[in-house]
């Protein structure tokens, strides 16, 4: 439940950062370029969609934790010298730290629950299977038993007299395995 809430929060924050990067920069108290703020928003959107849509949200929850570390670094280095900006940056840093604690909690909780899910699923052992329905000796020649050459692959009747050899020498060549040699 916590992970889903973090997913929706990431999506909403990401949309705000992508659509209004300058407003978000002023609100958090940093002088970040619009491109930087948009990239941060895309990261948040990716994490949010991943948390909500993936079967295993753990990688996206841990990505949020990593993103929080980046955000704290950005807030520490990119805040301007004005007191109003410092104050906003400090408030933003406290908010990010609280969200980071929540992210770590959700990521640890989902990581602890994962082994129980993995052992619940049955592991199938296919090492004794060959992929054939019967033994190869029983299947040998089975396809030829009812095989009929398709009509479009047969020798036309007008050319059949040229492809059939009926002489005793041709029979000897066929038995010897050389159809193309001449006597």
N, C-alpha and C positions, 0 to 999 in steps of 0.2 A: 504494500500500500504506500509506503514511504517512497519507494522507487518510482511508482507511477506519478506521485505528486512532484517529485524532482524532474521527471520527464516533461510534464506539462509546464513547470516553471522554466525549464531550459528553453522550451519552444517559445513561450511568451517573451522571455528575455532576449532570445535570439532574434525574434521578429522586430522587437523594439530597436535592437542594435543595428540591424540591417536597414530598416526603414528610416530611422532618425539618428544617424551616428553622431552628429554634432550635439544634439540635445542630450544624448546619453553621455557624451564626453564631459559636457558641462555639469550634468547631474552627479557624476561620480567624482568630479574634481580633478580630472587629468587633461593634459593637452595631447590628445591622441589624434592622429590623422583619421579622416573618415574611412579610409581603406583599412586601417588597423582595427577600427571599431567594427567594421563590416565583417572582417575576418573572424573577429572574436564572436560576433553574432552567428556566423556560419558554423563555427565550432559548437556553440550552444545548441543550434538547431540540429546538427548532426547527432549530438549526444542525446537530445530529447527524443528525437524520432527513433534512435537506436534503442533507448530504454523502453519506449512504448511498443515498438514493433518487433524487436528481436526475441527469439525464444530464450536466449541467455543474455540478460541485460548486464551481466557483470563487467564485460569490457567497457561498456559505455558509462557505467557508474564509476569505474576507476579512471576513465578519461575525464570525467567531471572533476575528480579529485586533482588530477594533473592540471586541468584548466584552472582550477581554483589557485593552485600554486603559481601559475603564470599570471593570473589576475592580481594576486597579492604582490608579486614582483613588479608588475606594471604600475600598480598604485604606489608602491614605495619609490620607484625611480621617476615616474612621469608626472608627479604632482608639481604644480607650479609654486612659485615663491609667495604668492599672495596668501594671507591668512584665511580668507574665505575658501580658497581652493584647497588649502591644507586641511581645513575642517571637514569639507566634503570628502576629501580623500580618506581621512581617518575614519569617518562614519562608514564610508564604503568598505574600507578594509575590515572593520569590525563585522559588517554584514557578510562579507565574503568569508571571513574566518568562521562565523557561525554556520553558514551554508556548507563550508568545507567540512566541519565536524559532522553535519548531517549527511553529507555525501560519504564520508568515511564509514559512518555507522551503517548506511544502506549497503555500501559495497561489501563490508565485512559480513553483514547479515546474509546477503545473497551468496557470498562465497562459502559461508558455513553451511548453507542449505544445499549447495550444489552436490556434494558427495552423496547425500541421501537420495537425490534424484538420479544420480548416475548408477547407483547400485540397485535402484528399483527397476530400471530397464533391464530386460533380459539380454545377455550377451550370447549371440549365436555363433556356434563353431562350425565353420564350413570346411575344415581341413580334410575331412574324410570324403568329400564329394568331388566327383570328377566333372560334373556338368552334363553328363550324358544320362539318358533315362535307363539304358541297359548297358551291360558290359560291351566293350568294343567288339569282341568276337561274335556276340549275338547280333550286333548291328551291321557287321560287315556284309555288304551286298544288299542290304535291305532297301536302299534307295533305288537300286537297279531293278528290283523285282517287279515294280509296277510303273517303271519309267517308260514314257513314250516320247520320242523326239518330236518337238513342236513342228508343225507343218512348215513354218517359215525357215526352219533350219535344215530341212531335208534337201537332198539333192533333187533338183527338178527331173521329172521323168525323161525329158528330152536329153539330159546329160547322163543318165544312169548307165547307159551302155558303155560310156567312156570310163566310168569309174569302177566297173566290176571286172575283175580278172577271173577267168574260169579255166585257164590252162593249168596243167600239172606243175609247171615251173612256178607259177604264181602261188600255188598252194604251198610249195616247198619254201618259198620266200616268206610267206606269212608265218609258217611254223618257225622259221629261223629268226624272225623278228625284223627282217629287212624288206619292207614293202616297196621301196623306191629303187632298189638295185635291179639291174637287167641281167639276164642269163646269156 
